[in-house]
Amino acid sequence: RSYNRTFGYQQTFPDMSEVEVLSSIMRGHESMMAVMSNRQRSLQIIYSLWHNKDLKAAVNSAVAMNDPSVVVDFLGIICLRP
């Protein structure tokens, strides 16, 4: 309910009902699901290219997608492979 920092000010948070809390959480859920679905689709395309063609085609496709999160996920997987 209240939060006191070392700076000397106090911030209070209003009481929220369970319905309000769930509504607040669900408000951002659809947009987050859209982002994650897009990311999954992109990674599936890269995975398909990697296994059907070669690693270079998959890397070029990941870079061409211009989505840093997809590139980071892909590089993470590449670094884990021996």
mmCIF file of the N, C-alpha and C atoms, coordinates in Angstrom:
data_MODEL
# 
_entry.id   MODEL 
# 
loop_
_atom_site.group_PDB 
_atom_site.id 
_atom_site.type_symbol 
_atom_site.label_atom_id 
_atom_site.label_alt_id 
_atom_site.label_comp_id 
_atom_site.label_asym_id 
_atom_site.label_entity_id 
_atom_site.label_seq_id 
_atom_site.pdbx_PDB_ins_code 
_atom_site.Cartn_x 
_atom_site.Cartn_y 
_atom_site.Cartn_z 
_atom_site.occupancy 
_atom_site.B_iso_or_equiv 
_atom_site.pdbx_formal_charge 
_atom_site.auth_seq_id 
_atom_site.auth_comp_id 
_atom_site.auth_asym_id 
_atom_site.auth_atom_id 
_atom_site.pdbx_PDB_model_num 
ATOM 1   N N  . ARG A 1 1  ? 0.803   -1.199  0.000   1.00 0.00 ? 1  ARG A N  1 
ATOM 2   C CA . ARG A 1 1  ? 0.000   0.000   0.000   1.00 0.00 ? 1  ARG A CA 1 
ATOM 3   C C  . ARG A 1 1  ? 0.843   1.259   0.000   1.00 0.00 ? 1  ARG A C  1 
ATOM 4   N N  . SER A 1 2  ? 1.866   1.258   0.772   1.00 0.00 ? 2  SER A N  1 
ATOM 5   C CA . SER A 1 2  ? 2.727   2.441   0.724   1.00 0.00 ? 2  SER A CA 1 
ATOM 6   C C  . SER A 1 2  ? 4.164   1.993   0.499   1.00 0.00 ? 2  SER A C  1 
ATOM 7   N N  . TYR A 1 3  ? 4.899   2.855   -0.120  1.00 0.00 ? 3  TYR A N  1 
ATOM 8   C CA . TYR A 1 3  ? 6.266   2.536   -0.499  1.00 0.00 ? 3  TYR A CA 1 
ATOM 9   C C  . TYR A 1 3  ? 7.124   3.723   -0.115  1.00 0.00 ? 3  TYR A C  1 
ATOM 10  N N  . ASN A 1 4  ? 8.050   3.518   0.777   1.00 0.00 ? 4  ASN A N  1 
ATOM 11  C CA . ASN A 1 4  ? 8.892   4.605   1.263   1.00 0.00 ? 4  ASN A CA 1 
ATOM 12  C C  . ASN A 1 4  ? 10.316  4.367   0.789   1.00 0.00 ? 4  ASN A C  1 
ATOM 13  N N  . ARG A 1 5  ? 10.820  5.289   0.021   1.00 0.00 ? 5  ARG A N  1 
ATOM 14  C CA . ARG A 1 5  ? 12.185  5.169   -0.487  1.00 0.00 ? 5  ARG A CA 1 
ATOM 15  C C  . ARG A 1 5  ? 13.122  5.964   0.403   1.00 0.00 ? 5  ARG A C  1 
ATOM 16  N N  . THR A 1 6  ? 14.383  5.775   0.196   1.00 0.00 ? 6  THR A N  1 
ATOM 17  C CA . THR A 1 6  ? 15.383  6.464   1.004   1.00 0.00 ? 6  THR A CA 1 
ATOM 18  C C  . THR A 1 6  ? 15.461  7.945   0.669   1.00 0.00 ? 6  THR A C  1 
ATOM 19  N N  . PHE A 1 7  ? 14.780  8.370   -0.403  1.00 0.00 ? 7  PHE A N  1 
ATOM 20  C CA . PHE A 1 7  ? 14.815  9.780   -0.777  1.00 0.00 ? 7  PHE A CA 1 
ATOM 21  C C  . PHE A 1 7  ? 13.892  10.624  0.096   1.00 0.00 ? 7  PHE A C  1 
ATOM 22  N N  . GLY A 1 8  ? 13.099  9.993   0.922   1.00 0.00 ? 8  GLY A N  1 
ATOM 23  C CA . GLY A 1 8  ? 12.277  10.724  1.858   1.00 0.00 ? 8  GLY A CA 1 
ATOM 24  C C  . GLY A 1 8  ? 10.854  10.973  1.410   1.00 0.00 ? 8  GLY A C  1 
ATOM 25  N N  . TYR A 1 9  ? 10.442  10.484  0.266   1.00 0.00 ? 9  TYR A N  1 
ATOM 26  C CA . TYR A 1 9  ? 9.051   10.671  -0.132  1.00 0.00 ? 9  TYR A CA 1 
ATOM 27  C C  . TYR A 1 9  ? 8.336   9.337   -0.052  1.00 0.00 ? 9  TYR A C  1 
ATOM 28  N N  . GLN A 1 10 ? 7.044   9.417   0.048   1.00 0.00 ? 10 GLN A N  1 
ATOM 29  C CA . GLN A 1 10 ? 6.244   8.213   0.190   1.00 0.00 ? 10 GLN A CA 1 
ATOM 30  C C  . GLN A 1 10 ? 5.204   8.170   -0.926  1.00 0.00 ? 10 GLN A C  1 
ATOM 31  N N  . GLN A 1 11 ? 5.090   7.024   -1.527  1.00 0.00 ? 11 GLN A N  1 
ATOM 32  C CA . GLN A 1 11 ? 4.134   6.861   -2.615  1.00 0.00 ? 11 GLN A CA 1 
ATOM 33  C C  . GLN A 1 11 ? 3.112   5.823   -2.173  1.00 0.00 ? 11 GLN A C  1 
ATOM 34  N N  . THR A 1 12 ? 1.850   6.135   -2.353  1.00 0.00 ? 12 THR A N  1 
ATOM 35  C CA . THR A 1 12 ? 0.806   5.187   -1.986  1.00 0.00 ? 12 THR A CA 1 
ATOM 36  C C  . THR A 1 12 ? 0.137   4.658   -3.242  1.00 0.00 ? 12 THR A C  1 
ATOM 37  N N  . PHE A 1 13 ? -0.237  3.410   -3.187  1.00 0.00 ? 13 PHE A N  1 
ATOM 38  C CA . PHE A 1 13 ? -0.915  2.767   -4.297  1.00 0.00 ? 13 PHE A CA 1 
ATOM 39  C C  . PHE A 1 13 ? -2.358  2.523   -3.906  1.00 0.00 ? 13 PHE A C  1 
ATOM 40  N N  . PRO A 1 14 ? -3.287  2.785   -4.803  1.00 0.00 ? 14 PRO A N  1 
ATOM 41  C CA . PRO A 1 14 ? -4.700  2.597   -4.459  1.00 0.00 ? 14 PRO A CA 1 
ATOM 42  C C  . PRO A 1 14 ? -5.038  1.115   -4.332  1.00 0.00 ? 14 PRO A C  1 
ATOM 43  N N  . ASP A 1 15 ? -6.044  0.839   -3.503  1.00 0.00 ? 15 ASP A N  1 
ATOM 44  C CA . ASP A 1 15 ? -6.523  -0.531  -3.367  1.00 0.00 ? 15 ASP A CA 1 
ATOM 45  C C  . ASP A 1 15 ? -7.246  -0.921  -4.639  1.00 0.00 ? 15 ASP A C  1 
ATOM 46  N N  . MET A 1 16 ? -6.929  -2.105  -5.163  1.00 0.00 ? 16 MET A N  1 
ATOM 47  C CA . MET A 1 16 ? -7.564  -2.583  -6.380  1.00 0.00 ? 16 MET A CA 1 
ATOM 48  C C  . MET A 1 16 ? -8.247  -3.898  -6.075  1.00 0.00 ? 16 MET A C  1 
ATOM 49  N N  . SER A 1 17 ? -9.417  -4.067  -6.653  1.00 0.00 ? 17 SER A N  1 
ATOM 50  C CA . SER A 1 17 ? -10.121 -5.335  -6.475  1.00 0.00 ? 17 SER A CA 1 
ATOM 51  C C  . SER A 1 17 ? -9.464  -6.387  -7.356  1.00 0.00 ? 17 SER A C  1 
ATOM 52  N N  . GLU A 1 18 ? -9.823  -7.622  -7.132  1.00 0.00 ? 18 GLU A N  1 
ATOM 53  C CA . GLU A 1 18 ? -9.262  -8.718  -7.915  1.00 0.00 ? 18 GLU A CA 1 
ATOM 54  C C  . GLU A 1 18 ? -9.620  -8.578  -9.394  1.00 0.00 ? 18 GLU A C  1 
ATOM 55  N N  . VAL A 1 19 ? -10.821 -8.133  -9.668  1.00 0.00 ? 19 VAL A N  1 
ATOM 56  C CA . VAL A 1 19 ? -11.264 -7.941  -11.045 1.00 0.00 ? 19 VAL A CA 1 
ATOM 57  C C  . VAL A 1 19 ? -10.434 -6.857  -11.722 1.00 0.00 ? 19 VAL A C  1 
ATOM 58  N N  . GLU A 1 20 ? -10.156 -5.772  -11.014 1.00 0.00 ? 20 GLU A N  1 
ATOM 59  C CA . GLU A 1 20 ? -9.355  -4.693  -11.581 1.00 0.00 ? 20 GLU A CA 1 
ATOM 60  C C  . GLU A 1 20 ? -7.918  -5.142  -11.854 1.00 0.00 ? 20 GLU A C  1 
ATOM 61  N N  . VAL A 1 21 ? -7.374  -5.943  -10.961 1.00 0.00 ? 21 VAL A N  1 
ATOM 62  C CA . VAL A 1 21 ? -6.015  -6.449  -11.144 1.00 0.00 ? 21 VAL A CA 1 
ATOM 63  C C  . VAL A 1 21 ? -5.961  -7.356  -12.368 1.00 0.00 ? 21 VAL A C  1 
ATOM 64  N N  . LEU A 1 22 ? -6.905  -8.285  -12.484 1.00 0.00 ? 22 LEU A N  1 
ATOM 65  C CA . LEU A 1 22 ? -6.944  -9.189  -13.636 1.00 0.00 ? 22 LEU A CA 1 
ATOM 66  C C  . LEU A 1 22 ? -7.171  -8.417  -14.932 1.00 0.00 ? 22 LEU A C  1 
ATOM 67  N N  . SER A 1 23 ? -8.023  -7.417  -14.894 1.00 0.00 ? 23 SER A N  1 
ATOM 68  C CA . SER A 1 23 ? -8.272  -6.599  -16.067 1.00 0.00 ? 23 SER A CA 1 
ATOM 69  C C  . SER A 1 23 ? -6.999  -5.869  -16.489 1.00 0.00 ? 23 SER A C  1 
ATOM 70  N N  . SER A 1 24 ? -6.259  -5.375  -15.522 1.00 0.00 ? 24 SER A N  1 
ATOM 71  C CA . SER A 1 24 ? -5.013  -4.674  -15.804 1.00 0.00 ? 24 SER A CA 1 
ATOM 72  C C  . SER A 1 24 ? -3.989  -5.613  -16.439 1.00 0.00 ? 24 SER A C  1 
ATOM 73  N N  . ILE A 1 25 ? -3.917  -6.823  -15.958 1.00 0.00 ? 25 ILE A N  1 
ATOM 74  C CA . ILE A 1 25 ? -2.978  -7.802  -16.510 1.00 0.00 ? 25 ILE A CA 1 
ATOM 75  C C  . ILE A 1 25 ? -3.401  -8.203  -17.919 1.00 0.00 ? 25 ILE A C  1 
ATOM 76  N N  . MET A 1 26 ? -4.686  -8.448  -18.116 1.00 0.00 ? 26 MET A N  1 
ATOM 77  C CA . MET A 1 26 ? -5.177  -8.922  -19.410 1.00 0.00 ? 26 MET A CA 1 
ATOM 78  C C  . MET A 1 26 ? -5.128  -7.836  -20.484 1.00 0.00 ? 26 MET A C  1 
ATOM 79  N N  . ARG A 1 27 ? -5.086  -6.579  -20.073 1.00 0.00 ? 27 ARG A N  1 
ATOM 80  C CA . ARG A 1 27 ? -5.047  -5.481  -21.039 1.00 0.00 ? 27 ARG A CA 1 
ATOM 81  C C  . ARG A 1 27 ? -3.834  -5.591  -21.956 1.00 0.00 ? 27 ARG A C  1 
ATOM 82  N N  . GLY A 1 28 ? -2.704  -5.953  -21.411 1.00 0.00 ? 28 GLY A N  1 
ATOM 83  C CA . GLY A 1 28 ? -1.495  -6.074  -22.213 1.00 0.00 ? 28 GLY A CA 1 
ATOM 84  C C  . GLY A 1 28 ? -1.270  -7.459  -22.790 1.00 0.00 ? 28 GLY A C  1 
ATOM 85  N N  . HIS A 1 29 ? -2.127  -8.405  -22.437 1.00 0.00 ? 29 HIS A N  1 
ATOM 86  C CA . HIS A 1 29 ? -1.917  -9.795  -22.842 1.00 0.00 ? 29 HIS A CA 1 
ATOM 87  C C  . HIS A 1 29 ? -2.069  -9.994  -24.350 1.00 0.00 ? 29 HIS A C  1 
ATOM 88  N N  . GLU A 1 30 ? -3.088  -9.407  -24.950 1.00 0.00 ? 30 GLU A N  1 
ATOM 89  C CA . GLU A 1 30 ? -3.324  -9.615  -26.381 1.00 0.00 ? 30 GLU A CA 1 
ATOM 90  C C  . GLU A 1 30 ? -2.185  -9.053  -27.228 1.00 0.00 ? 30 GLU A C  1 
ATOM 91  N N  . SER A 1 31 ? -1.708  -7.884  -26.881 1.00 0.00 ? 31 SER A N  1 
ATOM 92  C CA . SER A 1 31 ? -0.610  -7.306  -27.657 1.00 0.00 ? 31 SER A CA 1 
ATOM 93  C C  . SER A 1 31 ? 0.664   -8.125  -27.474 1.00 0.00 ? 31 SER A C  1 
ATOM 94  N N  . MET A 1 32 ? 0.897   -8.614  -26.276 1.00 0.00 ? 32 MET A N  1 
ATOM 95  C CA . MET A 1 32 ? 2.073   -9.445  -26.026 1.00 0.00 ? 32 MET A CA 1 
ATOM 96  C C  . MET A 1 32 ? 1.969   -10.758 -26.790 1.00 0.00 ? 32 MET A C  1 
ATOM 97  N N  . MET A 1 33 ? 0.789   -11.343 -26.837 1.00 0.00 ? 33 MET A N  1 
ATOM 98  C CA . MET A 1 33 ? 0.588   -12.586 -27.579 1.00 0.00 ? 33 MET A CA 1 
ATOM 99  C C  . MET A 1 33 ? 0.812   -12.368 -29.074 1.00 0.00 ? 33 MET A C  1 
ATOM 100 N N  . ALA A 1 34 ? 0.416   -11.217 -29.594 1.00 0.00 ? 34 ALA A N  1 
ATOM 101 C CA . ALA A 1 34 ? 0.640   -10.911 -31.009 1.00 0.00 ? 34 ALA A CA 1 
ATOM 102 C C  . ALA A 1 34 ? 2.138   -10.820 -31.298 1.00 0.00 ? 34 ALA A C  1 
ATOM 103 N N  . VAL A 1 35 ? 2.883   -10.180 -30.422 1.00 0.00 ? 35 VAL A N  1 
ATOM 104 C CA . VAL A 1 35 ? 4.330   -10.055 -30.591 1.00 0.00 ? 35 VAL A CA 1 
ATOM 105 C C  . VAL A 1 35 ? 4.988   -11.429 -30.535 1.00 0.00 ? 35 VAL A C  1 
ATOM 106 N N  . MET A 1 36 ? 4.596   -12.239 -29.560 1.00 0.00 ? 36 MET A N  1 
ATOM 107 C CA . MET A 1 36 ? 5.198   -13.559 -29.409 1.00 0.00 ? 36 MET A CA 1 
ATOM 108 C C  . MET A 1 36 ? 4.821   -14.486 -30.569 1.00 0.00 ? 36 MET A C  1 
ATOM 109 N N  . SER A 1 37 ? 3.610   -14.384 -31.086 1.00 0.00 ? 37 SER A N  1 
ATOM 110 C CA . SER A 1 37 ? 3.197   -15.205 -32.230 1.00 0.00 ? 37 SER A CA 1 
ATOM 111 C C  . SER A 1 37 ? 4.000   -14.832 -33.476 1.00 0.00 ? 37 SER A C  1 
ATOM 112 N N  . ASN A 1 38 ? 4.220   -13.538 -33.674 1.00 0.00 ? 38 ASN A N  1 
ATOM 113 C CA . ASN A 1 38 ? 5.025   -13.079 -34.796 1.00 0.00 ? 38 ASN A CA 1 
ATOM 114 C C  . ASN A 1 38 ? 6.461   -13.578 -34.678 1.00 0.00 ? 38 ASN A C  1 
ATOM 115 N N  . ARG A 1 39 ? 6.987   -13.543 -33.470 1.00 0.00 ? 39 ARG A N  1 
ATOM 116 C CA . ARG A 1 39 ? 8.344   -14.027 -33.235 1.00 0.00 ? 39 ARG A CA 1 
ATOM 117 C C  . ARG A 1 39 ? 8.448   -15.521 -33.511 1.00 0.00 ? 39 ARG A C  1 
ATOM 118 N N  . GLN A 1 40 ? 7.457   -16.277 -33.055 1.00 0.00 ? 40 GLN A N  1 
ATOM 119 C CA . GLN A 1 40 ? 7.454   -17.716 -33.293 1.00 0.00 ? 40 GLN A CA 1 
ATOM 120 C C  . GLN A 1 40 ? 7.388   -18.028 -34.790 1.00 0.00 ? 40 GLN A C  1 
ATOM 121 N N  . ARG A 1 41 ? 6.544   -17.317 -35.502 1.00 0.00 ? 41 ARG A N  1 
ATOM 122 C CA . ARG A 1 41 ? 6.422   -17.509 -36.946 1.00 0.00 ? 41 ARG A CA 1 
ATOM 123 C C  . ARG A 1 41 ? 7.751   -17.233 -37.646 1.00 0.00 ? 41 ARG A C  1 
ATOM 124 N N  . SER A 1 42 ? 8.405   -16.165 -37.252 1.00 0.00 ? 42 SER A N  1 
ATOM 125 C CA . SER A 1 42 ? 9.703   -15.827 -37.849 1.00 0.00 ? 42 SER A CA 1 
ATOM 126 C C  . SER A 1 42 ? 10.743  -16.900 -37.553 1.00 0.00 ? 42 SER A C  1 
ATOM 127 N N  . LEU A 1 43 ? 10.768  -17.383 -36.322 1.00 0.00 ? 43 LEU A N  1 
ATOM 128 C CA . LEU A 1 43 ? 11.737  -18.418 -35.963 1.00 0.00 ? 43 LEU A CA 1 
ATOM 129 C C  . LEU A 1 43 ? 11.441  -19.739 -36.667 1.00 0.00 ? 43 LEU A C  1 
ATOM 130 N N  . GLN A 1 44 ? 10.167  -20.032 -36.916 1.00 0.00 ? 44 GLN A N  1 
ATOM 131 C CA . GLN A 1 44 ? 9.824   -21.243 -37.664 1.00 0.00 ? 44 GLN A CA 1 
ATOM 132 C C  . GLN A 1 44 ? 10.319  -21.145 -39.108 1.00 0.00 ? 44 GLN A C  1 
ATOM 133 N N  . ILE A 1 45 ? 10.214  -19.967 -39.700 1.00 0.00 ? 45 ILE A N  1 
ATOM 134 C CA . ILE A 1 45 ? 10.721  -19.764 -41.060 1.00 0.00 ? 45 ILE A CA 1 
ATOM 135 C C  . ILE A 1 45 ? 12.227  -19.962 -41.093 1.00 0.00 ? 45 ILE A C  1 
ATOM 136 N N  . ILE A 1 46 ? 12.929  -19.402 -40.115 1.00 0.00 ? 46 ILE A N  1 
ATOM 137 C CA . ILE A 1 46 ? 14.381  -19.538 -40.055 1.00 0.00 ? 46 ILE A CA 1 
ATOM 138 C C  . ILE A 1 46 ? 14.773  -21.002 -39.845 1.00 0.00 ? 46 ILE A C  1 
ATOM 139 N N  . TYR A 1 47 ? 14.057  -21.687 -38.971 1.00 0.00 ? 47 TYR A N  1 
ATOM 140 C CA . TYR A 1 47 ? 14.329  -23.103 -38.711 1.00 0.00 ? 47 TYR A CA 1 
ATOM 141 C C  . TYR A 1 47 ? 14.150  -23.923 -39.987 1.00 0.00 ? 47 TYR A C  1 
ATOM 142 N N  . SER A 1 48 ? 13.094  -23.629 -40.727 1.00 0.00 ? 48 SER A N  1 
ATOM 143 C CA . SER A 1 48 ? 12.841  -24.342 -41.979 1.00 0.00 ? 48 SER A CA 1 
ATOM 144 C C  . SER A 1 48 ? 13.956  -24.094 -42.990 1.00 0.00 ? 48 SER A C  1 
ATOM 145 N N  . LEU A 1 49 ? 14.384  -22.854 -43.106 1.00 0.00 ? 49 LEU A N  1 
ATOM 146 C CA . LEU A 1 49 ? 15.485  -22.535 -44.020 1.00 0.00 ? 49 LEU A CA 1 
ATOM 147 C C  . LEU A 1 49 ? 16.776  -23.238 -43.609 1.00 0.00 ? 49 LEU A C  1 
ATOM 148 N N  . TRP A 1 50 ? 17.020  -23.280 -42.311 1.00 0.00 ? 50 TRP A N  1 
ATOM 149 C CA . TRP A 1 50 ? 18.242  -23.884 -41.800 1.00 0.00 ? 50 TRP A CA 1 
ATOM 150 C C  . TRP A 1 50 ? 18.297  -25.372 -42.136 1.00 0.00 ? 50 TRP A C  1 
ATOM 151 N N  . HIS A 1 51 ? 17.177  -26.057 -41.966 1.00 0.00 ? 51 HIS A N  1 
ATOM 152 C CA . HIS A 1 51 ? 17.183  -27.497 -42.180 1.00 0.00 ? 51 HIS A CA 1 
ATOM 153 C C  . HIS A 1 51 ? 16.965  -27.884 -43.638 1.00 0.00 ? 51 HIS A C  1 
ATOM 154 N N  . ASN A 1 52 ? 16.318  -27.044 -44.428 1.00 0.00 ? 52 ASN A N  1 
ATOM 155 C CA . ASN A 1 52 ? 16.078  -27.381 -45.829 1.00 0.00 ? 52 ASN A CA 1 
ATOM 156 C C  . ASN A 1 52 ? 17.169  -26.856 -46.762 1.00 0.00 ? 52 ASN A C  1 
ATOM 157 N N  . LYS A 1 53 ? 17.779  -25.751 -46.398 1.00 0.00 ? 53 LYS A N  1 
ATOM 158 C CA . LYS A 1 53 ? 18.831  -25.182 -47.247 1.00 0.00 ? 53 LYS A CA 1 
ATOM 159 C C  . LYS A 1 53 ? 20.144  -25.246 -46.490 1.00 0.00 ? 53 LYS A C  1 
ATOM 160 N N  . ASP A 1 54 ? 20.565  -24.137 -45.941 1.00 0.00 ? 54 ASP A N  1 
ATOM 161 C CA . ASP A 1 54 ? 21.810  -24.129 -45.178 1.00 0.00 ? 54 ASP A CA 1 
ATOM 162 C C  . ASP A 1 54 ? 21.781  -23.005 -44.155 1.00 0.00 ? 54 ASP A C  1 
ATOM 163 N N  . LEU A 1 55 ? 22.810  -22.976 -43.342 1.00 0.00 ? 55 LEU A N  1 
ATOM 164 C CA . LEU A 1 55 ? 22.893  -21.987 -42.273 1.00 0.00 ? 55 LEU A CA 1 
ATOM 165 C C  . LEU A 1 55 ? 22.982  -20.566 -42.821 1.00 0.00 ? 55 LEU A C  1 
ATOM 166 N N  . LYS A 1 56 ? 23.700  -20.392 -43.922 1.00 0.00 ? 56 LYS A N  1 
ATOM 167 C CA . LYS A 1 56 ? 23.860  -19.047 -44.484 1.00 0.00 ? 56 LYS A CA 1 
ATOM 168 C C  . LYS A 1 56 ? 22.513  -18.464 -44.913 1.00 0.00 ? 56 LYS A C  1 
ATOM 169 N N  . ALA A 1 57 ? 21.658  -19.263 -45.518 1.00 0.00 ? 57 ALA A N  1 
ATOM 170 C CA . ALA A 1 57 ? 20.327  -18.791 -45.929 1.00 0.00 ? 57 ALA A CA 1 
ATOM 171 C C  . ALA A 1 57 ? 19.493  -18.414 -44.711 1.00 0.00 ? 57 ALA A C  1 
ATOM 172 N N  . ALA A 1 58 ? 19.621  -19.189 -43.632 1.00 0.00 ? 58 ALA A N  1 
ATOM 173 C CA . ALA A 1 58 ? 18.875  -18.890 -42.413 1.00 0.00 ? 58 ALA A CA 1 
ATOM 174 C C  . ALA A 1 58 ? 19.354  -17.586 -41.779 1.00 0.00 ? 58 ALA A C  1 
ATOM 175 N N  . VAL A 1 59 ? 20.663  -17.380 -41.757 1.00 0.00 ? 59 VAL A N  1 
ATOM 176 C CA . VAL A 1 59 ? 21.219  -16.149 -41.186 1.00 0.00 ? 59 VAL A CA 1 
ATOM 177 C C  . VAL A 1 59 ? 20.792  -14.947 -42.024 1.00 0.00 ? 59 VAL A C  1 
ATOM 178 N N  . ASN A 1 60 ? 20.889  -15.069 -43.336 1.00 0.00 ? 60 ASN A N  1 
ATOM 179 C CA . ASN A 1 60 ? 20.472  -13.964 -44.212 1.00 0.00 ? 60 ASN A CA 1 
ATOM 180 C C  . ASN A 1 60 ? 18.998  -13.629 -44.028 1.00 0.00 ? 60 ASN A C  1 
ATOM 181 N N  . SER A 1 61 ? 18.177  -14.650 -43.873 1.00 0.00 ? 61 SER A N  1 
ATOM 182 C CA . SER A 1 61 ? 16.750  -14.428 -43.658 1.00 0.00 ? 61 SER A CA 1 
ATOM 183 C C  . SER A 1 61 ? 16.490  -13.746 -42.316 1.00 0.00 ? 61 SER A C  1 
ATOM 184 N N  . ALA A 1 62 ? 17.199  -14.179 -41.278 1.00 0.00 ? 62 ALA A N  1 
ATOM 185 C CA . ALA A 1 62 ? 17.027  -13.578 -39.945 1.00 0.00 ? 62 ALA A CA 1 
ATOM 186 C C  . ALA A 1 62 ? 17.400  -12.101 -39.965 1.00 0.00 ? 62 ALA A C  1 
ATOM 187 N N  . VAL A 1 63 ? 18.481  -11.774 -40.632 1.00 0.00 ? 63 VAL A N  1 
ATOM 188 C CA . VAL A 1 63 ? 18.925  -10.379 -40.712 1.00 0.00 ? 63 VAL A CA 1 
ATOM 189 C C  . VAL A 1 63 ? 17.942  -9.561  -41.549 1.00 0.00 ? 63 VAL A C  1 
ATOM 190 N N  . ALA A 1 64 ? 17.437  -10.165 -42.623 1.00 0.00 ? 64 ALA A N  1 
ATOM 191 C CA . ALA A 1 64 ? 16.500  -9.457  -43.501 1.00 0.00 ? 64 ALA A CA 1 
ATOM 192 C C  . ALA A 1 64 ? 15.163  -9.179  -42.824 1.00 0.00 ? 64 ALA A C  1 
ATOM 193 N N  . MET A 1 65 ? 14.816  -9.972  -41.809 1.00 0.00 ? 65 MET A N  1 
ATOM 194 C CA . MET A 1 65 ? 13.555  -9.749  -41.095 1.00 0.00 ? 65 MET A CA 1 
ATOM 195 C C  . MET A 1 65 ? 13.581  -8.456  -40.296 1.00 0.00 ? 65 MET A C  1 
ATOM 196 N N  . ASN A 1 66 ? 14.778  -7.953  -40.002 1.00 0.00 ? 66 ASN A N  1 
ATOM 197 C CA . ASN A 1 66 ? 14.948  -6.681  -39.304 1.00 0.00 ? 66 ASN A CA 1 
ATOM 198 C C  . ASN A 1 66 ? 14.251  -6.672  -37.946 1.00 0.00 ? 66 ASN A C  1 
ATOM 199 N N  . ASP A 1 67 ? 14.316  -7.818  -37.250 1.00 0.00 ? 67 ASP A N  1 
ATOM 200 C CA . ASP A 1 67 ? 13.750  -7.938  -35.911 1.00 0.00 ? 67 ASP A CA 1 
ATOM 201 C C  . ASP A 1 67 ? 14.866  -8.395  -34.976 1.00 0.00 ? 67 ASP A C  1 
ATOM 202 N N  . PRO A 1 68 ? 15.385  -7.481  -34.155 1.00 0.00 ? 68 PRO A N  1 
ATOM 203 C CA . PRO A 1 68 ? 16.523  -7.838  -33.293 1.00 0.00 ? 68 PRO A CA 1 
ATOM 204 C C  . PRO A 1 68 ? 16.238  -9.012  -32.349 1.00 0.00 ? 68 PRO A C  1 
ATOM 205 N N  . SER A 1 69 ? 15.026  -9.149  -31.888 1.00 0.00 ? 69 SER A N  1 
ATOM 206 C CA . SER A 1 69 ? 14.723  -10.249 -30.968 1.00 0.00 ? 69 SER A CA 1 
ATOM 207 C C  . SER A 1 69 ? 14.848  -11.596 -31.670 1.00 0.00 ? 69 SER A C  1 
ATOM 208 N N  . VAL A 1 70 ? 14.460  -11.668 -32.932 1.00 0.00 ? 70 VAL A N  1 
ATOM 209 C CA . VAL A 1 70 ? 14.588  -12.908 -33.694 1.00 0.00 ? 70 VAL A CA 1 
ATOM 210 C C  . VAL A 1 70 ? 16.066  -13.224 -33.928 1.00 0.00 ? 70 VAL A C  1 
ATOM 211 N N  . VAL A 1 71 ? 16.847  -12.225 -34.263 1.00 0.00 ? 71 VAL A N  1 
ATOM 212 C CA . VAL A 1 71 ? 18.277  -12.430 -34.480 1.00 0.00 ? 71 VAL A CA 1 
ATOM 213 C C  . VAL A 1 71 ? 18.947  -12.905 -33.195 1.00 0.00 ? 71 VAL A C  1 
ATOM 214 N N  . VAL A 1 72 ? 18.594  -12.311 -32.071 1.00 0.00 ? 72 VAL A N  1 
ATOM 215 C CA . VAL A 1 72 ? 19.186  -12.704 -30.788 1.00 0.00 ? 72 VAL A CA 1 
ATOM 216 C C  . VAL A 1 72 ? 18.810  -14.147 -30.447 1.00 0.00 ? 72 VAL A C  1 
ATOM 217 N N  . ASP A 1 73 ? 17.544  -14.508 -30.636 1.00 0.00 ? 73 ASP A N  1 
ATOM 218 C CA . ASP A 1 73 ? 17.132  -15.890 -30.374 1.00 0.00 ? 73 ASP A CA 1 
ATOM 219 C C  . ASP A 1 73 ? 17.895  -16.865 -31.262 1.00 0.00 ? 73 ASP A C  1 
ATOM 220 N N  . PHE A 1 74 ? 18.022  -16.527 -32.537 1.00 0.00 ? 74 PHE A N  1 
ATOM 221 C CA . PHE A 1 74 ? 18.704  -17.394 -33.488 1.00 0.00 ? 74 PHE A CA 1 
ATOM 222 C C  . PHE A 1 74 ? 20.182  -17.534 -33.140 1.00 0.00 ? 74 PHE A C  1 
ATOM 223 N N  . LEU A 1 75 ? 20.824  -16.423 -32.828 1.00 0.00 ? 75 LEU A N  1 
ATOM 224 C CA . LEU A 1 75 ? 22.256  -16.482 -32.457 1.00 0.00 ? 75 LEU A CA 1 
ATOM 225 C C  . LEU A 1 75 ? 22.465  -17.261 -31.165 1.00 0.00 ? 75 LEU A C  1 
ATOM 226 N N  . GLY A 1 76 ? 21.514  -17.163 -30.255 1.00 0.00 ? 76 GLY A N  1 
ATOM 227 C CA . GLY A 1 76 ? 21.603  -17.946 -29.017 1.00 0.00 ? 76 GLY A CA 1 
ATOM 228 C C  . GLY A 1 76 ? 21.606  -19.432 -29.291 1.00 0.00 ? 76 GLY A C  1 
ATOM 229 N N  . ILE A 1 77 ? 20.782  -19.853 -30.242 1.00 0.00 ? 77 ILE A N  1 
ATOM 230 C CA . ILE A 1 77 ? 20.719  -21.268 -30.602 1.00 0.00 ? 77 ILE A CA 1 
ATOM 231 C C  . ILE A 1 77 ? 22.004  -21.695 -31.330 1.00 0.00 ? 77 ILE A C  1 
ATOM 232 N N  . ILE A 1 78 ? 22.488  -20.832 -32.212 1.00 0.00 ? 78 ILE A N  1 
ATOM 233 C CA . ILE A 1 78 ? 23.731  -21.162 -32.935 1.00 0.00 ? 78 ILE A CA 1 
ATOM 234 C C  . ILE A 1 78 ? 24.891  -21.320 -31.958 1.00 0.00 ? 78 ILE A C  1 
ATOM 235 N N  . CYS A 1 79 ? 24.966  -20.447 -30.975 1.00 0.00 ? 79 CYS A N  1 
ATOM 236 C CA . CYS A 1 79 ? 26.073  -20.509 -30.010 1.00 0.00 ? 79 CYS A CA 1 
ATOM 237 C C  . CYS A 1 79 ? 25.997  -21.760 -29.139 1.00 0.00 ? 79 CYS A C  1 
ATOM 238 N N  . LEU A 1 80 ? 24.831  -22.320 -28.939 1.00 0.00 ? 80 LEU A N  1 
ATOM 239 C CA . LEU A 1 80 ? 24.702  -23.513 -28.109 1.00 0.00 ? 80 LEU A CA 1 
ATOM 240 C C  . LEU A 1 80 ? 25.066  -24.796 -28.847 1.00 0.00 ? 80 LEU A C  1 
ATOM 241 N N  . ARG A 1 81 ? 25.055  -24.749 -30.156 1.00 0.00 ? 81 ARG A N  1 
ATOM 242 C CA . ARG A 1 81 ? 25.355  -25.946 -30.952 1.00 0.00 ? 81 ARG A CA 1 
ATOM 243 C C  . ARG A 1 81 ? 26.867  -26.153 -31.039 1.00 0.00 ? 81 ARG A C  1 
ATOM 244 N N  . PRO A 1 82 ? 27.299  -27.405 -30.933 1.00 0.00 ? 82 PRO A N  1 
ATOM 245 C CA . PRO A 1 82 ? 28.746  -27.670 -31.045 1.00 0.00 ? 82 PRO A CA 1 
ATOM 246 C C  . PRO A 1 82 ? 29.223  -27.545 -32.482 1.00 0.00 ? 82 PRO A C  1 
# 
